[in-house]
């Protein structure tokens, strides 16, 4: 089943400039901004500018240029924050939630970059 993109989601409004964000980086096809409720000293969201609901939607329908730009934007933000292990940074975690089991709140693809402390166990133990 194809995805239906809801253009009233909060990140679509940020992209249209209808609500503000604290911008970290902007590229041709991506925008990075700080999370409004940070879970770590560094908590940045990176989103594609195109109307993609989640990662598999993006992987299926985005152009190679969009995918390359988005992937590189994540790397650029990590470098900008000084958290890349390759440059003696302390590292980071990338998270991209999708759908109900993934507990995705905002239906516009986003990658969370979390850093600045030990981020802890990958997921809660199964109950
Ligand atoms: P997810 O659960 O993966 O969909 O995460 C959505 C994230 O968006 C949460 O971490 C929220 O804190 C964040 N968020 C929601 N509204 C805003 C906003 N206006 N500006 C920045 N981050 C937001």
Backbone and ligand atoms as CSV (ligand in chain L), in Angstrom:
chain,resi,resn,atom,element,x,y,z
A,1,UNK,N,N,0.849,-1.195,0.000
A,1,UNK,CA,C,0.000,0.000,0.000
A,1,UNK,C,C,0.884,1.245,0.000
A,2,UNK,N,N,0.608,2.169,-0.902
A,2,UNK,CA,C,1.446,3.376,-0.930
A,2,UNK,C,C,1.213,4.238,0.311
A,3,UNK,N,N,2.197,5.018,0.652
A,3,UNK,CA,C,2.053,5.928,1.797
A,3,UNK,C,C,1.241,7.163,1.403
A,4,UNK,N,N,0.487,7.665,2.374
A,4,UNK,CA,C,-0.198,8.944,2.203
A,4,UNK,C,C,0.457,9.920,3.170
A,5,UNK,N,N,0.969,10.999,2.638
A,5,UNK,CA,C,1.684,11.988,3.452
A,5,UNK,C,C,0.715,13.047,3.946
A,6,UNK,N,N,0.723,13.286,5.253
A,6,UNK,CA,C,-0.122,14.318,5.864
A,6,UNK,C,C,0.657,15.633,5.917
A,7,UNK,N,N,0.307,16.569,5.050
A,7,UNK,CA,C,1.100,17.808,4.989
A,7,UNK,C,C,0.764,18.801,6.112
A,8,UNK,N,N,-0.063,18.364,7.053
A,8,UNK,CA,C,-0.330,19.204,8.229
A,8,UNK,C,C,0.523,18.777,9.428
A,9,UNK,N,N,1.429,17.814,9.253
A,9,UNK,CA,C,2.271,17.409,10.390
A,9,UNK,C,C,3.239,18.540,10.746
A,10,UNK,N,N,3.716,18.491,11.986
A,10,UNK,CA,C,4.480,19.628,12.525
A,10,UNK,C,C,5.775,19.899,11.755
A,11,UNK,N,N,6.405,18.850,11.227
A,11,UNK,CA,C,7.656,19.079,10.496
A,11,UNK,C,C,7.379,19.689,9.112
A,12,UNK,N,N,6.237,19.350,8.528
A,12,UNK,CA,C,5.853,20.003,7.268
A,12,UNK,C,C,5.651,21.500,7.519
A,13,UNK,N,N,5.075,21.829,8.674
A,13,UNK,CA,C,4.865,23.247,9.010
A,13,UNK,C,C,6.198,23.949,9.238
A,14,UNK,N,N,7.145,23.253,9.854
A,14,UNK,CA,C,8.485,23.835,10.026
A,14,UNK,C,C,9.114,24.080,8.652
A,15,UNK,N,N,9.003,23.105,7.761
A,15,UNK,CA,C,9.601,23.256,6.422
A,15,UNK,C,C,8.982,24.428,5.666
A,16,UNK,N,N,7.695,24.667,5.877
A,16,UNK,CA,C,7.027,25.781,5.176
A,16,UNK,C,C,7.252,27.116,5.901
A,17,UNK,N,N,7.938,27.081,7.051
A,17,UNK,CA,C,8.200,28.306,7.806
A,17,UNK,C,C,7.002,28.791,8.597
A,18,UNK,N,N,6.013,27.919,8.792
A,18,UNK,CA,C,4.799,28.315,9.521
A,18,UNK,C,C,5.018,28.294,11.030
A,19,UNK,N,N,5.949,27.440,11.472
A,19,UNK,CA,C,6.347,27.479,12.888
A,19,UNK,C,C,7.872,27.465,12.931
A,20,UNK,N,N,8.433,28.058,13.994
A,20,UNK,CA,C,9.885,28.222,14.035
A,20,UNK,C,C,10.622,26.946,14.450
A,21,UNK,N,N,11.895,26.940,14.157
A,21,UNK,CA,C,12.768,25.889,14.689
A,21,UNK,C,C,14.131,26.517,14.932
A,22,UNK,N,N,14.932,25.813,15.706
A,22,UNK,CA,C,16.320,26.247,15.896
A,22,UNK,C,C,17.174,25.450,14.925
A,23,UNK,N,N,17.513,26.114,13.826
A,23,UNK,CA,C,18.182,25.431,12.721
A,23,UNK,C,C,19.638,25.125,13.055
A,24,UNK,N,N,20.046,23.908,12.706
A,24,UNK,CA,C,21.434,23.481,12.900
A,24,UNK,C,C,22.153,23.429,11.547
A,25,UNK,N,N,21.443,22.982,10.521
A,25,UNK,CA,C,22.036,22.855,9.187
A,25,UNK,C,C,20.907,22.812,8.161
A,26,UNK,N,N,21.152,23.400,7.013
A,26,UNK,CA,C,20.204,23.261,5.905
A,26,UNK,C,C,20.994,22.949,4.645
A,27,UNK,N,N,20.513,21.979,3.890
A,27,UNK,CA,C,21.129,21.623,2.607
A,27,UNK,C,C,20.035,21.687,1.537
A,28,UNK,N,N,20.375,21.305,0.318
A,28,UNK,CA,C,19.383,21.343,-0.763
A,28,UNK,C,C,18.150,20.506,-0.429
A,29,UNK,N,N,18.365,19.358,0.187
A,29,UNK,CA,C,17.265,18.403,0.384
A,29,UNK,C,C,17.008,18.040,1.842
A,30,UNK,N,N,17.663,18.705,2.784
A,30,UNK,CA,C,17.507,18.316,4.191
A,30,UNK,C,C,17.561,19.532,5.105
A,31,UNK,N,N,16.938,19.361,6.266
A,31,UNK,CA,C,16.965,20.394,7.302
A,31,UNK,C,C,17.250,19.700,8.629
A,32,UNK,N,N,18.124,20.305,9.437
A,32,UNK,CA,C,18.421,19.785,10.771
A,32,UNK,C,C,18.115,20.876,11.782
A,33,UNK,N,N,17.447,20.482,12.866
A,33,UNK,CA,C,17.083,21.454,13.906
A,33,UNK,C,C,17.049,20.746,15.245
A,34,UNK,N,N,17.104,21.524,16.317
A,34,UNK,CA,C,17.140,20.903,17.643
A,34,UNK,C,C,15.751,20.400,18.029
A,35,UNK,N,N,15.755,19.261,18.752
A,35,UNK,CA,C,14.486,18.697,19.239
A,35,UNK,C,C,13.947,19.603,20.347
A,36,UNK,N,N,12.652,19.815,20.324
A,36,UNK,CA,C,12.020,20.726,21.289
A,36,UNK,C,C,12.025,20.156,22.716
A,37,UNK,N,N,12.155,18.858,22.833
A,37,UNK,CA,C,12.194,18.197,24.157
A,37,UNK,C,C,13.425,17.293,24.205
A,38,UNK,N,N,14.610,17.888,24.339
A,38,UNK,CA,C,15.849,17.109,24.185
A,38,UNK,C,C,15.991,16.002,25.220
A,39,UNK,N,N,16.429,14.833,24.740
A,39,UNK,CA,C,16.639,13.666,25.605
A,39,UNK,C,C,18.115,13.477,25.927
A,40,UNK,N,N,18.957,14.356,25.431
A,40,UNK,CA,C,20.404,14.273,25.650
A,40,UNK,C,C,20.961,15.681,25.433
A,41,UNK,N,N,22.204,15.930,25.892
A,41,UNK,CA,C,22.784,17.273,25.698
A,41,UNK,C,C,22.763,17.724,24.236
A,42,UNK,N,N,23.008,16.804,23.324
A,42,UNK,CA,C,22.796,17.081,21.902
A,42,UNK,C,C,21.623,16.230,21.438
A,43,UNK,N,N,20.579,16.870,20.925
A,43,UNK,CA,C,19.450,16.123,20.355
A,43,UNK,C,C,18.967,16.915,19.141
A,44,UNK,N,N,19.422,16.445,17.993
A,44,UNK,CA,C,19.127,17.127,16.737
A,44,UNK,C,C,18.294,16.190,15.868
A,45,UNK,N,N,17.304,16.754,15.188
A,45,UNK,CA,C,16.491,16.006,14.231
A,45,UNK,C,C,16.920,16.405,12.826
A,46,UNK,N,N,17.100,15.410,11.968
A,46,UNK,CA,C,17.416,15.678,10.569
A,46,UNK,C,C,16.255,15.138,9.739
A,47,UNK,N,N,15.708,16.002,8.877
A,47,UNK,CA,C,14.562,15.596,8.057
A,47,UNK,C,C,14.849,15.898,6.584
A,48,UNK,N,N,14.310,15.065,5.698
A,48,UNK,CA,C,14.373,15.427,4.285
A,48,UNK,C,C,13.336,16.514,4.009
A,49,UNK,N,N,13.567,17.319,2.999
A,49,UNK,CA,C,12.583,18.362,2.661
A,49,UNK,C,C,11.388,17.783,1.901
A,50,UNK,N,N,11.570,16.623,1.314
A,50,UNK,CA,C,10.488,16.000,0.549
A,50,UNK,C,C,9.468,15.332,1.463
A,51,UNK,N,N,8.285,15.002,0.902
A,51,UNK,CA,C,7.167,14.475,1.687
A,51,UNK,C,C,7.239,12.966,1.895
A,52,UNK,N,N,8.112,12.551,2.799
A,52,UNK,CA,C,8.285,11.118,3.064
A,52,UNK,C,C,7.900,10.822,4.507
A,53,UNK,N,N,7.129,9.764,4.693
A,53,UNK,CA,C,6.571,9.441,6.008
A,53,UNK,C,C,7.616,8.807,6.919
A,54,UNK,N,N,8.405,7.910,6.374
A,54,UNK,CA,C,9.368,7.169,7.206
A,54,UNK,C,C,10.470,6.633,6.303
A,55,UNK,N,N,11.404,5.903,6.902
A,55,UNK,CA,C,12.608,5.550,6.141
A,55,UNK,C,C,12.321,4.680,4.918
A,56,UNK,N,N,11.469,3.667,5.074
A,56,UNK,CA,C,11.263,2.777,3.917
A,56,UNK,C,C,10.544,3.507,2.782
A,57,UNK,N,N,9.684,4.477,3.140
A,57,UNK,CA,C,9.034,5.307,2.126
A,57,UNK,C,C,10.095,6.109,1.365
A,58,UNK,N,N,11.003,6.692,2.115
A,58,UNK,CA,C,12.091,7.489,1.531
A,58,UNK,C,C,12.970,6.606,0.633
A,59,UNK,N,N,13.322,5.427,1.137
A,59,UNK,CA,C,14.198,4.522,0.379
A,59,UNK,C,C,13.547,4.115,-0.944
A,60,UNK,N,N,12.210,3.993,-0.916
A,60,UNK,CA,C,11.473,3.567,-2.111
A,60,UNK,C,C,11.303,4.700,-3.122
A,61,UNK,N,N,10.956,5.882,-2.635
A,61,UNK,CA,C,10.484,6.933,-3.557
A,61,UNK,C,C,11.424,8.125,-3.736
A,62,UNK,N,N,12.370,8.322,-2.853
A,62,UNK,CA,C,13.250,9.494,-2.985
A,62,UNK,C,C,14.260,9.277,-4.113
A,63,UNK,N,N,14.720,10.383,-4.662
A,63,UNK,CA,C,15.750,10.302,-5.708
A,63,UNK,C,C,17.110,10.002,-5.067
A,64,UNK,N,N,18.030,9.547,-5.889
A,64,UNK,CA,C,19.382,9.295,-5.387
A,64,UNK,C,C,19.984,10.580,-4.814
A,65,UNK,N,N,19.681,11.711,-5.437
A,65,UNK,CA,C,20.227,12.996,-4.955
A,65,UNK,C,C,19.686,13.309,-3.555
A,66,UNK,N,N,18.393,13.059,-3.339
A,66,UNK,CA,C,17.808,13.310,-2.013
A,66,UNK,C,C,18.420,12.387,-0.966
A,67,UNK,N,N,18.581,11.110,-1.338
A,67,UNK,CA,C,19.118,10.134,-0.379
A,67,UNK,C,C,20.561,10.474,-0.030
A,68,UNK,N,N,21.349,10.821,-1.037
A,68,UNK,CA,C,22.751,11.168,-0.774
A,68,UNK,C,C,22.842,12.419,0.090
A,69,UNK,N,N,22.054,13.422,-0.244
A,69,UNK,CA,C,22.099,14.690,0.489
A,69,UNK,C,C,21.664,14.480,1.952
A,70,UNK,N,N,20.599,13.732,2.152
A,70,UNK,CA,C,20.089,13.485,3.516
A,70,UNK,C,C,21.120,12.711,4.337
A,71,UNK,N,N,21.682,11.670,3.739
A,71,UNK,CA,C,22.674,10.860,4.451
A,71,UNK,C,C,23.890,11.712,4.815
A,72,UNK,N,N,24.321,12.531,3.871
A,72,UNK,CA,C,25.496,13.380,4.153
A,72,UNK,C,C,25.158,14.475,5.156
A,73,UNK,N,N,23.930,14.954,5.135
A,73,UNK,CA,C,23.541,15.985,6.109
A,73,UNK,C,C,23.672,15.449,7.534
A,74,UNK,N,N,23.292,14.196,7.741
A,74,UNK,CA,C,23.434,13.597,9.078
A,74,UNK,C,C,24.908,13.593,9.485
A,75,UNK,N,N,25.763,13.181,8.573
A,75,UNK,CA,C,27.197,13.178,8.866
A,75,UNK,C,C,27.740,14.574,9.141
A,76,UNK,N,N,27.251,15.549,8.374
A,76,UNK,CA,C,27.721,16.930,8.576
A,76,UNK,C,C,27.308,17.453,9.940
A,77,UNK,N,N,26.090,17.141,10.362
A,77,UNK,CA,C,25.644,17.596,11.687
A,77,UNK,C,C,26.531,16.963,12.771
A,78,UNK,N,N,26.806,15.671,12.636
A,78,UNK,CA,C,27.668,14.999,13.624
A,78,UNK,C,C,29.040,15.670,13.678
A,79,UNK,N,N,29.580,15.993,12.519
A,79,UNK,CA,C,30.883,16.670,12.489
A,79,UNK,C,C,30.785,18.050,13.123
A,80,UNK,N,N,29.707,18.753,12.810
A,80,UNK,CA,C,29.491,20.116,13.349
A,80,UNK,C,C,29.385,20.084,14.872
A,81,UNK,N,N,28.780,19.021,15.401
A,81,UNK,CA,C,28.608,18.908,16.863
A,81,UNK,C,C,29.878,18.404,17.549
A,82,UNK,N,N,30.858,17.936,16.760
A,82,UNK,CA,C,32.111,17.440,17.345
A,82,UNK,C,C,31.958,16.101,18.032
A,83,UNK,N,N,31.059,15.275,17.520
A,83,UNK,CA,C,30.762,14.005,18.198
A,83,UNK,C,C,31.224,12.784,17.399
A,84,UNK,N,N,31.889,13.025,16.273
A,84,UNK,CA,C,32.264,11.887,15.428
A,84,UNK,C,C,33.464,11.153,16.032
A,85,UNK,N,N,33.340,9.845,16.241
A,85,UNK,CA,C,34.463,9.088,16.806
A,85,UNK,C,C,35.726,9.199,15.956
A,86,UNK,N,N,35.555,9.347,14.643
A,86,UNK,CA,C,36.713,9.444,13.757
A,86,UNK,C,C,37.534,10.703,13.973
A,87,UNK,N,N,36.951,11.686,14.658
A,87,UNK,CA,C,37.699,12.914,14.969
A,87,UNK,C,C,37.757,13.090,16.491
A,88,UNK,N,N,37.884,11.953,17.177
A,88,UNK,CA,C,38.032,11.936,18.648
A,88,UNK,C,C,36.794,12.398,19.400
A,89,UNK,N,N,35.646,12.432,18.727
A,89,UNK,CA,C,34.400,12.716,19.438
A,89,UNK,C,C,33.966,11.479,20.215
A,90,UNK,N,N,33.014,11.669,21.103
A,90,UNK,CA,C,32.594,10.578,21.995
A,90,UNK,C,C,31.473,9.725,21.401
A,91,UNK,N,N,31.027,10.046,20.196
A,91,UNK,CA,C,30.031,9.200,19.546
A,91,UNK,C,C,28.607,9.701,19.703
A,92,UNK,N,N,27.711,8.925,19.175
A,92,UNK,CA,C,26.310,9.352,19.096
A,92,UNK,C,C,25.437,8.143,18.800
A,93,UNK,N,N,24.144,8.332,18.874
A,93,UNK,CA,C,23.191,7.308,18.438
A,93,UNK,C,C,22.231,7.930,17.444
A,94,UNK,N,N,21.966,7.206,16.354
A,94,UNK,CA,C,20.939,7.599,15.392
A,94,UNK,C,C,19.715,6.726,15.617
A,95,UNK,N,N,18.547,7.363,15.649
A,95,UNK,CA,C,17.280,6.634,15.803
A,95,UNK,C,C,16.306,7.186,14.774
A,96,UNK,N,N,15.588,6.283,14.108
A,96,UNK,CA,C,14.517,6.714,13.218
A,96,UNK,C,C,13.305,5.822,13.477
A,97,UNK,N,N,12.329,6.357,14.151
A,97,UNK,CA,C,11.130,5.605,14.500
A,97,UNK,C,C,10.170,5.570,13.318
A,98,UNK,N,N,9.453,4.449,13.174
A,98,UNK,CA,C,8.480,4.317,12.076
A,98,UNK,C,C,7.245,3.570,12.561
A,99,UNK,N,N,6.097,4.172,12.295
A,99,UNK,CA,C,4.840,3.486,12.562
A,99,UNK,C,C,4.527,3.299,14.037
A,100,UNK,N,N,3.519,2.481,14.306
A,100,UNK,CA,C,3.021,2.372,15.681
A,100,UNK,C,C,3.982,1.584,16.574
A,101,UNK,N,N,4.496,0.448,16.115
A,101,UNK,CA,C,5.447,-0.287,16.960
A,101,UNK,C,C,6.754,0.490,17.124
A,102,UNK,N,N,7.108,1.283,16.134
A,102,UNK,CA,C,8.303,2.120,16.250
A,102,UNK,C,C,8.075,3.363,17.092
A,103,UNK,N,N,6.821,3.579,17.475
A,103,UNK,CA,C,6.418,4.728,18.307
A,103,UNK,C,C,6.848,6.049,17.638
A,104,UNK,N,N,6.425,6.188,16.388
A,104,UNK,CA,C,6.679,7.420,15.634
A,104,UNK,C,C,5.555,8.409,15.922
A,105,UNK,N,N,5.923,9.582,16.422
A,105,UNK,CA,C,4.917,10.604,16.741
A,105,UNK,C,C,4.628,11.502,15.549
A,106,UNK,N,N,5.662,11.885,14.844
A,106,UNK,CA,C,5.507,12.846,13.741
A,106,UNK,C,C,5.689,12.095,12.416
A,107,UNK,N,N,4.651,12.081,11.559
A,107,UNK,CA,C,4.697,11.268,10.347
A,107,UNK,C,C,5.426,11.930,9.182
A,108,UNK,N,N,6.625,12.402,9.468
A,108,UNK,CA,C,7.552,12.906,8.443
A,108,UNK,C,C,8.905,12.319,8.823
A,109,UNK,N,N,9.544,11.619,7.890
A,109,UNK,CA,C,10.821,10.958,8.212
A,109,UNK,C,C,11.766,11.887,8.968
A,110,UNK,N,N,12.302,11.374,10.060
A,110,UNK,CA,C,13.325,12.125,10.788
A,110,UNK,C,C,14.284,11.151,11.442
A,111,UNK,N,N,15.534,11.580,11.510
A,111,UNK,CA,C,16.550,10.835,12.250
A,111,UNK,C,C,16.916,11.664,13.469
A,112,UNK,N,N,16.841,11.022,14.635
A,112,UNK,CA,C,17.287,11.672,15.866
A,112,UNK,C,C,18.798,11.448,15.977
A,113,UNK,N,N,19.544,12.503,16.239
A,113,UNK,CA,C,20.954,12.370,16.611
A,113,UNK,C,C,21.031,12.691,18.097
A,114,UNK,N,N,21.425,11.689,18.876
A,114,UNK,CA,C,21.520,11.853,20.332
A,114,UNK,C,C,22.974,11.702,20.736
A,115,UNK,N,N,23.470,12.649,21.552
A,115,UNK,CA,C,24.882,12.613,21.935
A,115,UNK,C,C,25.100,13.526,23.129
A,116,UNK,N,N,26.340,13.476,23.634
A,116,UNK,CA,C,26.707,14.365,24.740
A,116,UNK,C,C,26.690,13.665,26.076
A,117,UNK,N,N,26.237,12.438,26.097
A,117,UNK,CA,C,26.311,11.576,27.286
A,117,UNK,C,C,26.217,10.141,26.786
A,118,UNK,N,N,26.494,9.183,27.684
A,118,UNK,CA,C,26.277,7.787,27.318
A,118,UNK,C,C,24.777,7.586,27.135
A,119,UNK,N,N,24.364,7.153,25.964
A,119,UNK,CA,C,22.939,7.084,25.633
A,119,UNK,C,C,22.262,5.849,26.238
A,120,UNK,N,N,23.041,4.918,26.779
A,120,UNK,CA,C,22.460,3.798,27.520
A,120,UNK,C,C,22.050,2.648,26.631
A,121,UNK,N,N,21.283,1.703,27.189
A,121,UNK,CA,C,20.903,0.512,26.445
A,121,UNK,C,C,20.120,0.872,25.175
A,122,UNK,N,N,20.240,0.014,24.174
A,122,UNK,CA,C,19.636,0.335,22.885
A,122,UNK,C,C,18.119,0.434,22.980
A,123,UNK,N,N,17.501,-0.555,23.621
A,123,UNK,CA,C,16.047,-0.518,23.821
A,123,UNK,C,C,15.731,-1.116,25.178
A,124,UNK,N,N,14.519,-0.840,25.649
A,124,UNK,CA,C,14.080,-1.468,26.889
A,124,UNK,C,C,13.941,-2.965,26.666
A,125,UNK,N,N,14.177,-3.737,27.696
A,125,UNK,CA,C,14.021,-5.198,27.594
A,125,UNK,C,C,12.570,-5.537,27.274
A,126,UNK,N,N,12.383,-6.610,26.536
A,126,UNK,CA,C,11.015,-7.047,26.190
A,126,UNK,C,C,10.256,-7.433,27.446
A,127,UNK,N,N,8.956,-7.144,27.460
A,127,UNK,CA,C,8.171,-7.503,28.649
A,127,UNK,C,C,7.293,-8.709,28.320
L,1,LIG,P1,P,9.244,10.572,17.017
L,1,LIG,O1,O,8.616,9.992,18.255
L,1,LIG,O2,O,10.418,9.773,16.537
L,1,LIG,O3,O,8.218,10.842,15.945
L,1,LIG,O4,O,9.871,11.942,17.465
L,1,LIG,C1,C,9.274,13.195,17.261
L,1,LIG,C2,C,10.161,14.207,17.926
L,1,LIG,O5,O,9.787,15.483,17.481
L,1,LIG,C3,C,10.100,14.223,19.458
L,1,LIG,O6,O,11.392,13.983,20.008
L,1,LIG,C4,C,9.599,15.641,19.773
L,1,LIG,O7,O,10.187,16.174,20.943
L,1,LIG,C5,C,10.011,16.397,18.521
L,1,LIG,N1,N,9.240,17.605,18.224
L,1,LIG,C6,C,7.902,17.737,18.206
L,1,LIG,N2,N,7.551,18.989,17.864
L,1,LIG,C7,C,8.707,19.650,17.640
L,1,LIG,C8,C,9.018,20.993,17.254
L,1,LIG,N3,N,8.071,21.906,17.019
L,1,LIG,N4,N,10.326,21.340,17.135
L,1,LIG,C9,C,11.286,20.434,17.373
L,1,LIG,N5,N,11.065,19.156,17.731
L,1,LIG,C10,C,9.789,18.773,17.865
